[in-house]
């Protein structure tokens, strides 16, 4: 199943330039920690997805119509 991604508009408060930089730094550090912690699971999921996609690509597509008129 393919994920659908959409952007939800958010009303974020105005902050100073320094605060914006610090916020991004914190978020990037948090993301790095989460990626490091969950790397084995993420890689396992990606392998499964690739395997499923390859299996679907190898299967012959069902014929919608054959040569018989009736």
PDB file of N, H, CA, C and O in Angstrom:
ATOM      1  N   UNK A   1       0.853  -1.177   0.000  1.00  0.00           N
ATOM      2  CA  UNK A   1       0.000   0.000   0.000  1.00  0.00           C
ATOM      3  C   UNK A   1       0.894   1.234   0.000  1.00  0.00           C
ATOM      4  O   UNK A   1       1.788   1.374   0.834  1.00  0.00           O
ATOM      5  N   UNK A   2       0.637   2.104  -0.932  1.00  0.00           N
ATOM      6  H   UNK A   2      -0.089   1.990  -1.609  1.00  0.00           H
ATOM      7  CA  UNK A   2       1.452   3.306  -1.040  1.00  0.00           C
ATOM      8  C   UNK A   2       0.906   4.379  -0.094  1.00  0.00           C
ATOM      9  O   UNK A   2      -0.298   4.629  -0.024  1.00  0.00           O
ATOM     10  N   UNK A   3       1.835   4.997   0.625  1.00  0.00           N
ATOM     11  H   UNK A   3       2.813   4.794   0.568  1.00  0.00           H
ATOM     12  CA  UNK A   3       1.428   6.049   1.552  1.00  0.00           C
ATOM     13  C   UNK A   3       1.085   7.314   0.780  1.00  0.00           C
ATOM     14  O   UNK A   3       1.699   7.624  -0.241  1.00  0.00           O
ATOM     15  N   UNK A   4       0.112   8.021   1.275  1.00  0.00           N
ATOM     16  H   UNK A   4      -0.387   7.769   2.104  1.00  0.00           H
ATOM     17  CA  UNK A   4      -0.265   9.308   0.703  1.00  0.00           C
ATOM     18  C   UNK A   4       0.240  10.384   1.645  1.00  0.00           C
ATOM     19  O   UNK A   4      -0.046  10.364   2.842  1.00  0.00           O
ATOM     20  N   UNK A   5       0.987  11.313   1.099  1.00  0.00           N
ATOM     21  H   UNK A   5       1.220  11.329   0.126  1.00  0.00           H
ATOM     22  CA  UNK A   5       1.533  12.388   1.912  1.00  0.00           C
ATOM     23  C   UNK A   5       0.869  13.696   1.509  1.00  0.00           C
ATOM     24  O   UNK A   5       0.737  14.000   0.324  1.00  0.00           O
ATOM     25  N   UNK A   6       0.466  14.441   2.475  1.00  0.00           N
ATOM     26  H   UNK A   6       0.572  14.194   3.439  1.00  0.00           H
ATOM     27  CA  UNK A   6      -0.071  15.769   2.199  1.00  0.00           C
ATOM     28  C   UNK A   6       0.408  16.717   3.279  1.00  0.00           C
ATOM     29  O   UNK A   6       0.724  16.309   4.397  1.00  0.00           O
ATOM     30  N   UNK A   7       0.456  17.962   2.930  1.00  0.00           N
ATOM     31  H   UNK A   7       0.200  18.293   2.022  1.00  0.00           H
ATOM     32  CA  UNK A   7       0.955  18.984   3.844  1.00  0.00           C
ATOM     33  C   UNK A   7      -0.230  19.652   4.525  1.00  0.00           C
ATOM     34  O   UNK A   7      -1.165  20.119   3.875  1.00  0.00           O
ATOM     35  N   UNK A   8      -0.168  19.686   5.835  1.00  0.00           N
ATOM     36  H   UNK A   8       0.592  19.307   6.363  1.00  0.00           H
ATOM     37  CA  UNK A   8      -1.210  20.349   6.610  1.00  0.00           C
ATOM     38  C   UNK A   8      -0.725  21.753   6.943  1.00  0.00           C
ATOM     39  O   UNK A   8       0.337  21.920   7.543  1.00  0.00           O
ATOM     40  N   UNK A   9      -1.496  22.756   6.557  1.00  0.00           N
ATOM     41  H   UNK A   9      -2.359  22.620   6.070  1.00  0.00           H
ATOM     42  CA  UNK A   9      -1.053  24.116   6.897  1.00  0.00           C
ATOM     43  C   UNK A   9      -1.035  24.310   8.411  1.00  0.00           C
ATOM     44  O   UNK A   9      -1.955  23.910   9.125  1.00  0.00           O
ATOM     45  N   UNK A  10       0.028  24.927   8.866  1.00  0.00           N
ATOM     46  H   UNK A  10       0.775  25.251   8.286  1.00  0.00           H
ATOM     47  CA  UNK A  10       0.166  25.167  10.305  1.00  0.00           C
ATOM     48  C   UNK A  10       0.376  26.648  10.540  1.00  0.00           C
ATOM     49  O   UNK A  10       1.047  27.334   9.769  1.00  0.00           O
ATOM     50  N   UNK A  11      -0.202  27.113  11.599  1.00  0.00           N
ATOM     51  H   UNK A  11      -0.747  26.556  12.225  1.00  0.00           H
ATOM     52  CA  UNK A  11      -0.016  28.497  11.980  1.00  0.00           C
ATOM     53  C   UNK A  11       1.039  28.532  13.081  1.00  0.00           C
ATOM     54  O   UNK A  11       0.729  28.362  14.260  1.00  0.00           O
ATOM     55  N   UNK A  12       2.266  28.752  12.687  1.00  0.00           N
ATOM     56  H   UNK A  12       2.518  28.890  11.729  1.00  0.00           H
ATOM     57  CA  UNK A  12       3.363  28.792  13.643  1.00  0.00           C
ATOM     58  C   UNK A  12       3.593  30.233  14.082  1.00  0.00           C
ATOM     59  O   UNK A  12       3.404  31.165  13.300  1.00  0.00           O
ATOM     60  N   UNK A  13       3.996  30.409  15.321  1.00  0.00           N
ATOM     61  H   UNK A  13       4.149  29.652  15.956  1.00  0.00           H
ATOM     62  CA  UNK A  13       4.239  31.772  15.798  1.00  0.00           C
ATOM     63  C   UNK A  13       5.497  32.354  15.158  1.00  0.00           C
ATOM     64  O   UNK A  13       6.386  31.614  14.739  1.00  0.00           O
ATOM     65  N   UNK A  14       5.564  33.644  15.088  1.00  0.00           N
ATOM     66  H   UNK A  14       4.842  34.246  15.429  1.00  0.00           H
ATOM     67  CA  UNK A  14       6.772  34.324  14.606  1.00  0.00           C
ATOM     68  C   UNK A  14       7.809  34.249  15.708  1.00  0.00           C
ATOM     69  O   UNK A  14       7.520  34.519  16.874  1.00  0.00           O
ATOM     70  N   UNK A  15       9.022  33.878  15.323  1.00  0.00           N
ATOM     71  H   UNK A  15       9.256  33.659  14.376  1.00  0.00           H
ATOM     72  CA  UNK A  15      10.115  33.817  16.292  1.00  0.00           C
ATOM     73  C   UNK A  15      11.323  34.525  15.688  1.00  0.00           C
ATOM     74  O   UNK A  15      11.354  34.814  14.492  1.00  0.00           O
ATOM     75  N   UNK A  16      12.294  34.795  16.515  1.00  0.00           N
ATOM     76  H   UNK A  16      12.268  34.560  17.487  1.00  0.00           H
ATOM     77  CA  UNK A  16      13.488  35.490  16.032  1.00  0.00           C
ATOM     78  C   UNK A  16      14.305  34.564  15.132  1.00  0.00           C
ATOM     79  O   UNK A  16      14.104  33.350  15.126  1.00  0.00           O
ATOM     80  N   UNK A  17      15.223  35.152  14.378  1.00  0.00           N
ATOM     81  H   UNK A  17      15.386  36.138  14.383  1.00  0.00           H
ATOM     82  CA  UNK A  17      16.094  34.363  13.511  1.00  0.00           C
ATOM     83  C   UNK A  17      16.899  33.356  14.315  1.00  0.00           C
ATOM     84  O   UNK A  17      17.035  32.200  13.914  1.00  0.00           O
ATOM     85  N   UNK A  18      17.433  33.791  15.447  1.00  0.00           N
ATOM     86  H   UNK A  18      17.323  34.729  15.773  1.00  0.00           H
ATOM     87  CA  UNK A  18      18.222  32.908  16.293  1.00  0.00           C
ATOM     88  C   UNK A  18      17.365  31.746  16.810  1.00  0.00           C
ATOM     89  O   UNK A  18      17.806  30.597  16.815  1.00  0.00           O
ATOM     90  N   UNK A  19      16.160  32.051  17.237  1.00  0.00           N
ATOM     91  H   UNK A  19      15.803  32.985  17.233  1.00  0.00           H
ATOM     92  CA  UNK A  19      15.274  31.003  17.746  1.00  0.00           C
ATOM     93  C   UNK A  19      14.933  30.005  16.636  1.00  0.00           C
ATOM     94  O   UNK A  19      14.845  28.805  16.893  1.00  0.00           O
ATOM     95  N   UNK A  20      14.740  30.488  15.413  1.00  0.00           N
ATOM     96  H   UNK A  20      14.811  31.463  15.204  1.00  0.00           H
ATOM     97  CA  UNK A  20      14.443  29.602  14.282  1.00  0.00           C
ATOM     98  C   UNK A  20      15.615  28.666  14.016  1.00  0.00           C
ATOM     99  O   UNK A  20      15.422  27.469  13.800  1.00  0.00           O
ATOM    100  N   UNK A  21      16.818  29.205  14.029  1.00  0.00           N
ATOM    101  H   UNK A  21      16.975  30.177  14.204  1.00  0.00           H
ATOM    102  CA  UNK A  21      18.013  28.382  13.823  1.00  0.00           C
ATOM    103  C   UNK A  21      18.146  27.345  14.926  1.00  0.00           C
ATOM    104  O   UNK A  21      18.439  26.182  14.648  1.00  0.00           O
ATOM    105  N   UNK A  22      17.938  27.744  16.164  1.00  0.00           N
ATOM    106  H   UNK A  22      17.700  28.688  16.390  1.00  0.00           H
ATOM    107  CA  UNK A  22      18.050  26.816  17.284  1.00  0.00           C
ATOM    108  C   UNK A  22      16.974  25.730  17.217  1.00  0.00           C
ATOM    109  O   UNK A  22      17.241  24.569  17.528  1.00  0.00           O
ATOM    110  N   UNK A  23      15.769  26.104  16.815  1.00  0.00           N
ATOM    111  H   UNK A  23      15.552  27.047  16.563  1.00  0.00           H
ATOM    112  CA  UNK A  23      14.692  25.133  16.679  1.00  0.00           C
ATOM    113  C   UNK A  23      15.042  24.087  15.624  1.00  0.00           C
ATOM    114  O   UNK A  23      14.865  22.892  15.857  1.00  0.00           O
ATOM    115  N   UNK A  24      15.530  24.519  14.486  1.00  0.00           N
ATOM    116  H   UNK A  24      15.675  25.490  14.298  1.00  0.00           H
ATOM    117  CA  UNK A  24      15.928  23.590  13.423  1.00  0.00           C
ATOM    118  C   UNK A  24      17.050  22.684  13.910  1.00  0.00           C
ATOM    119  O   UNK A  24      17.032  21.483  13.637  1.00  0.00           O
ATOM    120  N   UNK A  25      18.023  23.235  14.624  1.00  0.00           N
ATOM    121  H   UNK A  25      18.037  24.210  14.846  1.00  0.00           H
ATOM    122  CA  UNK A  25      19.121  22.419  15.157  1.00  0.00           C
ATOM    123  C   UNK A  25      18.597  21.324  16.095  1.00  0.00           C
ATOM    124  O   UNK A  25      19.023  20.172  16.016  1.00  0.00           O
ATOM    125  N   UNK A  26      17.681  21.695  16.971  1.00  0.00           N
ATOM    126  H   UNK A  26      17.335  22.631  17.035  1.00  0.00           H
ATOM    127  CA  UNK A  26      17.111  20.723  17.902  1.00  0.00           C
ATOM    128  C   UNK A  26      16.353  19.641  17.144  1.00  0.00           C
ATOM    129  O   UNK A  26      16.495  18.455  17.441  1.00  0.00           O
ATOM    130  N   UNK A  27      15.550  20.046  16.168  1.00  0.00           N
ATOM    131  H   UNK A  27      15.434  21.009  15.926  1.00  0.00           H
ATOM    132  CA  UNK A  27      14.772  19.067  15.398  1.00  0.00           C
ATOM    133  C   UNK A  27      15.681  18.125  14.616  1.00  0.00           C
ATOM    134  O   UNK A  27      15.410  16.927  14.540  1.00  0.00           O
ATOM    135  N   UNK A  28      16.762  18.657  14.033  1.00  0.00           N
ATOM    136  H   UNK A  28      16.982  19.630  14.095  1.00  0.00           H
ATOM    137  CA  UNK A  28      17.706  17.813  13.302  1.00  0.00           C
ATOM    138  C   UNK A  28      18.407  16.829  14.233  1.00  0.00           C
ATOM    139  O   UNK A  28      18.630  15.678  13.857  1.00  0.00           O
ATOM    140  N   UNK A  29      18.754  17.263  15.436  1.00  0.00           N
ATOM    141  H   UNK A  29      18.573  18.198  15.741  1.00  0.00           H
ATOM    142  CA  UNK A  29      19.378  16.364  16.404  1.00  0.00           C
ATOM    143  C   UNK A  29      18.403  15.270  16.839  1.00  0.00           C
ATOM    144  O   UNK A  29      18.780  14.105  16.959  1.00  0.00           O
ATOM    145  N   UNK A  30      17.159  15.652  17.071  1.00  0.00           N
ATOM    146  H   UNK A  30      16.853  16.598  16.974  1.00  0.00           H
ATOM    147  CA  UNK A  30      16.136  14.679  17.446  1.00  0.00           C
ATOM    148  C   UNK A  30      15.936  13.658  16.325  1.00  0.00           C
ATOM    149  O   UNK A  30      15.857  12.457  16.583  1.00  0.00           O
ATOM    150  N   UNK A  31      15.855  14.134  15.084  1.00  0.00           N
ATOM    151  H   UNK A  31      15.919  15.110  14.874  1.00  0.00           H
ATOM    152  CA  UNK A  31      15.689  13.238  13.947  1.00  0.00           C
ATOM    153  C   UNK A  31      16.876  12.287  13.823  1.00  0.00           C
ATOM    154  O   UNK A  31      16.687  11.102  13.548  1.00  0.00           O
ATOM    155  N   UNK A  32      18.085  12.782  14.019  1.00  0.00           N
ATOM    156  H   UNK A  32      18.238  13.745  14.243  1.00  0.00           H
ATOM    157  CA  UNK A  32      19.279  11.936  13.954  1.00  0.00           C
ATOM    158  C   UNK A  32      19.226  10.852  15.030  1.00  0.00           C
ATOM    159  O   UNK A  32      19.573   9.702  14.763  1.00  0.00           O
ATOM    160  N   UNK A  33      18.801  11.200  16.227  1.00  0.00           N
ATOM    161  H   UNK A  33      18.519  12.134  16.444  1.00  0.00           H
ATOM    162  CA  UNK A  33      18.697  10.214  17.311  1.00  0.00           C
ATOM    163  C   UNK A  33      17.645   9.154  16.992  1.00  0.00           C
ATOM    164  O   UNK A  33      17.880   7.963  17.200  1.00  0.00           O
ATOM    165  N   UNK A  34      16.511   9.574  16.498  1.00  0.00           N
ATOM    166  H   UNK A  34      16.321  10.541  16.330  1.00  0.00           H
ATOM    167  CA  UNK A  34      15.434   8.637  16.171  1.00  0.00           C
ATOM    168  C   UNK A  34      15.875   7.716  15.038  1.00  0.00           C
ATOM    169  O   UNK A  34      15.657   6.506  15.101  1.00  0.00           O
ATOM    170  N   UNK A  35      16.491   8.280  14.006  1.00  0.00           N
ATOM    171  H   UNK A  35      16.668   9.263  13.954  1.00  0.00           H
ATOM    172  CA  UNK A  35      16.975   7.452  12.893  1.00  0.00           C
ATOM    173  C   UNK A  35      17.990   6.426  13.386  1.00  0.00           C
ATOM    174  O   UNK A  35      17.927   5.260  12.999  1.00  0.00           O
ATOM    175  N   UNK A  36      18.918   6.846  14.230  1.00  0.00           N
ATOM    176  H   UNK A  36      18.970   7.794  14.544  1.00  0.00           H
ATOM    177  CA  UNK A  36      19.931   5.937  14.750  1.00  0.00           C
ATOM    178  C   UNK A  36      19.286   4.796  15.543  1.00  0.00           C
ATOM    179  O   UNK A  36      19.662   3.633  15.396  1.00  0.00           O
ATOM    180  N   UNK A  37      18.327   5.144  16.372  1.00  0.00           N
ATOM    181  H   UNK A  37      18.022   6.089  16.492  1.00  0.00           H
ATOM    182  CA  UNK A  37      17.680   4.153  17.231  1.00  0.00           C
ATOM    183  C   UNK A  37      16.863   3.148  16.416  1.00  0.00           C
ATOM    184  O   UNK A  37      16.871   1.953  16.711  1.00  0.00           O
ATOM    185  N   UNK A  38      16.152   3.640  15.380  1.00  0.00           N
ATOM    186  H   UNK A  38      16.145   4.611  15.140  1.00  0.00           H
ATOM    187  CA  UNK A  38      15.234   2.790  14.620  1.00  0.00           C
ATOM    188  C   UNK A  38      15.798   2.306  13.288  1.00  0.00           C
ATOM    189  O   UNK A  38      15.056   1.738  12.487  1.00  0.00           O
ATOM    190  N   UNK A  39      17.086   2.514  13.029  1.00  0.00           N
ATOM    191  H   UNK A  39      17.689   2.976  13.680  1.00  0.00           H
ATOM    192  CA  UNK A  39      17.679   2.122  11.748  1.00  0.00           C
ATOM    193  C   UNK A  39      17.403   0.668  11.377  1.00  0.00           C
ATOM    194  O   UNK A  39      16.994   0.416  10.244  1.00  0.00           O
ATOM    195  N   UNK A  40      17.604  -0.301  12.267  1.00  0.00           N
ATOM    196  H   UNK A  40      17.936  -0.097  13.188  1.00  0.00           H
ATOM    197  CA  UNK A  40      17.332  -1.692  11.864  1.00  0.00           C
ATOM    198  C   UNK A  40      15.887  -1.918  11.414  1.00  0.00           C
ATOM    199  O   UNK A  40      15.642  -2.634  10.443  1.00  0.00           O
ATOM    200  N   UNK A  41      14.947  -1.315  12.109  1.00  0.00           N
ATOM    201  H   UNK A  41      15.146  -0.733  12.898  1.00  0.00           H
ATOM    202  CA  UNK A  41      13.545  -1.478  11.741  1.00  0.00           C
ATOM    203  C   UNK A  41      13.242  -0.779  10.420  1.00  0.00           C
ATOM    204  O   UNK A  41      12.516  -1.314   9.583  1.00  0.00           O
ATOM    205  N   UNK A  42      13.785   0.387  10.238  1.00  0.00           N
ATOM    206  H   UNK A  42      14.376   0.822  10.918  1.00  0.00           H
ATOM    207  CA  UNK A  42      13.555   1.139   9.002  1.00  0.00           C
ATOM    208  C   UNK A  42      14.108   0.368   7.813  1.00  0.00           C
ATOM    209  O   UNK A  42      13.441   0.254   6.786  1.00  0.00           O
ATOM    210  N   UNK A  43      15.328  -0.164   7.942  1.00  0.00           N
ATOM    211  H   UNK A  43      15.870  -0.071   8.777  1.00  0.00           H
ATOM    212  CA  UNK A  43      15.925  -0.933   6.855  1.00  0.00           C
ATOM    213  C   UNK A  43      15.139  -2.202   6.572  1.00  0.00           C
ATOM    214  O   UNK A  43      14.956  -2.580   5.415  1.00  0.00           O
ATOM    215  N   UNK A  44      14.668  -2.868   7.641  1.00  0.00           N
ATOM    216  H   UNK A  44      14.817  -2.561   8.581  1.00  0.00           H
ATOM    217  CA  UNK A  44      13.852  -4.072   7.466  1.00  0.00           C
ATOM    218  C   UNK A  44      12.580  -3.736   6.688  1.00  0.00           C
ATOM    219  O   UNK A  44      12.196  -4.475   5.781  1.00  0.00           O
ATOM    220  N   UNK A  45      11.933  -2.638   7.033  1.00  0.00           N
ATOM    221  H   UNK A  45      12.245  -2.038   7.769  1.00  0.00           H
ATOM    222  CA  UNK A  45      10.703  -2.228   6.352  1.00  0.00           C
ATOM    223  C   UNK A  45      10.979  -1.937   4.880  1.00  0.00           C
ATOM    224  O   UNK A  45      10.217  -2.360   4.010  1.00  0.00           O
ATOM    225  N   UNK A  46      12.073  -1.212   4.595  1.00  0.00           N
ATOM    226  H   UNK A  46      12.691  -0.868   5.302  1.00  0.00           H
ATOM    227  CA  UNK A  46      12.416  -0.890   3.214  1.00  0.00           C
ATOM    228  C   UNK A  46      12.697  -2.154   2.410  1.00  0.00           C
ATOM    229  O   UNK A  46      12.282  -2.255   1.255  1.00  0.00           O
ATOM    230  N   UNK A  47      13.404  -3.128   3.010  1.00  0.00           N
ATOM    231  H   UNK A  47      13.741  -3.046   3.948  1.00  0.00           H
ATOM    232  CA  UNK A  47      13.666  -4.399   2.313  1.00  0.00           C
ATOM    233  C   UNK A  47      12.366  -5.110   1.982  1.00  0.00           C
ATOM    234  O   UNK A  47      12.198  -5.618   0.873  1.00  0.00           O
ATOM    235  N   UNK A  48      11.441  -5.150   2.941  1.00  0.00           N
ATOM    236  H   UNK A  48      11.577  -4.737   3.841  1.00  0.00           H
ATOM    237  CA  UNK A  48      10.150  -5.799   2.693  1.00  0.00           C
ATOM    238  C   UNK A  48       9.380  -5.102   1.580  1.00  0.00           C
ATOM    239  O   UNK A  48       8.775  -5.753   0.728  1.00  0.00           O
ATOM    240  N   UNK A  49       9.406  -3.776   1.595  1.00  0.00           N
ATOM    241  H   UNK A  49       9.897  -3.247   2.287  1.00  0.00           H
ATOM    242  CA  UNK A  49       8.693  -3.036   0.554  1.00  0.00           C
ATOM    243  C   UNK A  49       9.269  -3.329  -0.825  1.00  0.00           C
ATOM    244  O   UNK A  49       8.526  -3.548  -1.781  1.00  0.00           O
ATOM    245  N   UNK A  50      10.607  -3.331  -0.926  1.00  0.00           N
ATOM    246  H   UNK A  50      11.211  -3.153  -0.149  1.00  0.00           H
ATOM    247  CA  UNK A  50      11.239  -3.634  -2.212  1.00  0.00           C
ATOM    248  C   UNK A  50      10.896  -5.049  -2.667  1.00  0.00           C
ATOM    249  O   UNK A  50      10.648  -5.291  -3.848  1.00  0.00           O
ATOM    250  N   UNK A  51      10.886  -5.975  -1.716  1.00  0.00           N
ATOM    251  H   UNK A  51      11.087  -5.778  -0.757  1.00  0.00           H
ATOM    252  CA  UNK A  51      10.557  -7.358  -2.036  1.00  0.00           C
ATOM    253  C   UNK A  51       9.117  -7.463  -2.543  1.00  0.00           C
ATOM    254  O   UNK A  51       8.856  -8.157  -3.526  1.00  0.00           O
ATOM    255  N   UNK A  52       8.199  -6.790  -1.889  1.00  0.00           N
ATOM    256  H   UNK A  52       8.411  -6.227  -1.090  1.00  0.00           H
ATOM    257  CA  UNK A  52       6.800  -6.804  -2.324  1.00  0.00           C
ATOM    258  C   UNK A  52       6.644  -6.197  -3.712  1.00  0.00           C
ATOM    259  O   UNK A  52       5.903  -6.724  -4.541  1.00  0.00           O
ATOM    260  N   UNK A  53       7.331  -5.104  -3.965  1.00  0.00           N
ATOM    261  H   UNK A  53       7.933  -4.676  -3.291  1.00  0.00           H
ATOM    262  CA  UNK A  53       7.247  -4.453  -5.275  1.00  0.00           C
ATOM    263  C   UNK A  53       7.803  -5.350  -6.369  1.00  0.00           C
ATOM    264  O   UNK A  53       7.249  -5.417  -7.466  1.00  0.00           O
ATOM    265  N   UNK A  54       8.905  -6.044  -6.069  1.00  0.00           N
ATOM    266  H   UNK A  54       9.356  -5.990  -5.178  1.00  0.00           H
ATOM    267  CA  UNK A  54       9.473  -6.969  -7.049  1.00  0.00           C
ATOM    268  C   UNK A  54       8.535  -8.138  -7.306  1.00  0.00           C
ATOM    269  O   UNK A  54       8.381  -8.570  -8.449  1.00  0.00           O
ATOM    270  N   UNK A  55       7.906  -8.654  -6.255  1.00  0.00           N
ATOM    271  H   UNK A  55       8.031  -8.303  -5.327  1.00  0.00           H
ATOM    272  CA  UNK A  55       6.953  -9.749  -6.423  1.00  0.00           C
ATOM    273  C   UNK A  55       5.778  -9.325  -7.293  1.00  0.00           C
ATOM    274  O   UNK A  55       5.336 -10.082  -8.157  1.00  0.00           O
ATOM    275  N   UNK A  56       5.279  -8.135  -7.070  1.00  0.00           N
ATOM    276  H   UNK A  56       5.637  -7.520  -6.368  1.00  0.00           H
ATOM    277  CA  UNK A  56       4.158  -7.643  -7.878  1.00  0.00           C
ATOM    278  C   UNK A  56       4.574  -7.427  -9.323  1.00  0.00           C
ATOM    279  O   UNK A  56       3.789  -7.676 -10.238  1.00  0.00           O
ATOM    280  N   UNK A  57       5.794  -6.969  -9.536  1.00  0.00           N
ATOM    281  H   UNK A  57       6.431  -6.767  -8.792  1.00  0.00           H
ATOM    282  CA  UNK A  57       6.268  -6.725 -10.897  1.00  0.00           C
ATOM    283  C   UNK A  57       6.465  -8.038 -11.653  1.00  0.00           C
ATOM    284  O   UNK A  57       6.309  -8.069 -12.874  1.00  0.00           O
ATOM    285  N   UNK A  58       6.801  -9.110 -10.962  1.00  0.00           N
ATOM    286  H   UNK A  58       6.928  -9.085  -9.971  1.00  0.00           H
ATOM    287  CA  UNK A  58       7.036 -10.407 -11.609  1.00  0.00           C
ATOM    288  C   UNK A  58       5.752 -11.124 -11.971  1.00  0.00           C
ATOM    289  O   UNK A  58       5.732 -11.923 -12.908  1.00  0.00           O
ATOM    290  N   UNK A  59       4.686 -10.853 -11.248  1.00  0.00           N
ATOM    291  H   UNK A  59       4.702 -10.204 -10.487  1.00  0.00           H
ATOM    292  CA  UNK A  59       3.418 -11.538 -11.502  1.00  0.00           C
ATOM    293  C   UNK A  59       2.830 -11.059 -12.821  1.00  0.00           C
ATOM    294  O   UNK A  59       2.855  -9.868 -13.131  1.00  0.00           O
ATOM    295  N   UNK A  60       2.305 -11.992 -13.582  1.00  0.00           N
ATOM    296  H   UNK A  60       2.285 -12.960 -13.330  1.00  0.00           H
ATOM    297  CA  UNK A  60       1.630 -11.553 -14.816  1.00  0.00           C
ATOM    298  C   UNK A  60       0.334 -10.830 -14.465  1.00  0.00           C
ATOM    299  O   UNK A  60      -0.381 -11.227 -13.544  1.00  0.00           O
ATOM    300  N   UNK A  61       0.048  -9.800 -15.185  1.00  0.00           N
ATOM    301  H   UNK A  61       0.628  -9.478 -15.933  1.00  0.00           H
ATOM    302  CA  UNK A  61      -1.179  -9.062 -14.913  1.00  0.00           C
ATOM    303  C   UNK A  61      -2.364  -9.864 -15.427  1.00  0.00           C
ATOM    304  O   UNK A  61      -2.266 -10.514 -16.468  1.00  0.00           O
ATOM    305  N   UNK A  62      -3.475  -9.827 -14.713  1.00  0.00           N
ATOM    306  H   UNK A  62      -3.554  -9.300 -13.867  1.00  0.00           H
ATOM    307  CA  UNK A  62      -4.636 -10.594 -15.151  1.00  0.00           C
ATOM    308  C   UNK A  62      -5.188 -10.017 -16.455  1.00  0.00           C
ATOM    309  O   UNK A  62      -5.221  -8.804 -16.661  1.00  0.00           O
ATOM    310  N   UNK A  63      -5.616 -10.924 -17.319  1.00  0.00           N
ATOM    311  H   UNK A  63      -5.589 -11.909 -17.152  1.00  0.00           H
ATOM    312  CA  UNK A  63      -6.177 -10.462 -18.598  1.00  0.00           C
ATOM    313  C   UNK A  63      -7.603  -9.974 -18.353  1.00  0.00           C
ATOM    314  O   UNK A  63      -8.423 -10.679 -17.765  1.00  0.00           O
ATOM    315  N   UNK A  64      -7.874  -8.791 -18.801  1.00  0.00           N
ATOM    316  H   UNK A  64      -7.208  -8.218 -19.279  1.00  0.00           H
ATOM    317  CA  UNK A  64      -9.230  -8.261 -18.649  1.00  0.00           C
ATOM    318  C   UNK A  64     -10.135  -8.787 -19.747  1.00  0.00           C
ATOM    319  O   UNK A  64     -11.331  -8.986 -19.535  1.00  0.00           O
ATOM    320  N   UNK A  65      -9.569  -9.007 -20.906  1.00  0.00           N
ATOM    321  H   UNK A  65      -8.597  -8.846 -21.078  1.00  0.00           H
ATOM    322  CA  UNK A  65     -10.359  -9.471 -22.043  1.00  0.00           C
ATOM    323  C   UNK A  65      -9.617 -10.617 -22.716  1.00  0.00           C
ATOM    324  O   UNK A  65      -8.388 -10.635 -22.773  1.00  0.00           O
ATOM    325  N   UNK A  66     -10.371 -11.549 -23.211  1.00  0.00           N
ATOM    326  H   UNK A  66     -11.370 -11.534 -23.165  1.00  0.00           H
ATOM    327  CA  UNK A  66      -9.751 -12.582 -24.024  1.00  0.00           C
ATOM    328  C   UNK A  66     -10.272 -12.430 -25.452  1.00  0.00           C
ATOM    329  O   UNK A  66     -11.002 -11.485 -25.750  1.00  0.00           O
ATOM    330  N   UNK A  67      -9.910 -13.331 -26.307  1.00  0.00           N
ATOM    331  H   UNK A  67      -9.316 -14.098 -26.065  1.00  0.00           H
ATOM    332  CA  UNK A  67     -10.286 -13.193 -27.726  1.00  0.00           C
ATOM    333  C   UNK A  67     -11.703 -13.619 -28.019  1.00  0.00           C
ATOM    334  O   UNK A  67     -12.217 -13.352 -29.105  1.00  0.00           O
ATOM    335  N   UNK A  68     -12.345 -14.276 -27.073  1.00  0.00           N
ATOM    336  H   UNK A  68     -11.928 -14.493 -26.190  1.00  0.00           H
ATOM    337  CA  UNK A  68     -13.724 -14.720 -27.323  1.00  0.00           C
ATOM    338  C   UNK A  68     -14.674 -13.537 -27.241  1.00  0.00           C
ATOM    339  O   UNK A  68     -14.611 -12.755 -26.293  1.00  0.00           O
ATOM    340  N   UNK A  69     -15.569 -13.398 -28.243  1.00  0.00           N
ATOM    341  H   UNK A  69     -15.620 -14.034 -29.014  1.00  0.00           H
ATOM    342  CA  UNK A  69     -16.498 -12.257 -28.212  1.00  0.00           C
ATOM    343  C   UNK A  69     -17.582 -12.403 -27.156  1.00  0.00           C
ATOM    344  O   UNK A  69     -18.118 -11.401 -26.682  1.00  0.00           O
ATOM    345  N   UNK A  70     -17.925 -13.663 -26.770  1.00  0.00           N
ATOM    346  H   UNK A  70     -17.490 -14.477 -27.155  1.00  0.00           H
ATOM    347  CA  UNK A  70     -18.995 -13.848 -25.797  1.00  0.00           C
ATOM    348  C   UNK A  70     -18.569 -14.716 -24.669  1.00  0.00           C
ATOM    349  O   UNK A  70     -19.355 -14.974 -23.757  1.00  0.00           O
TER     350      UNK A  70
END
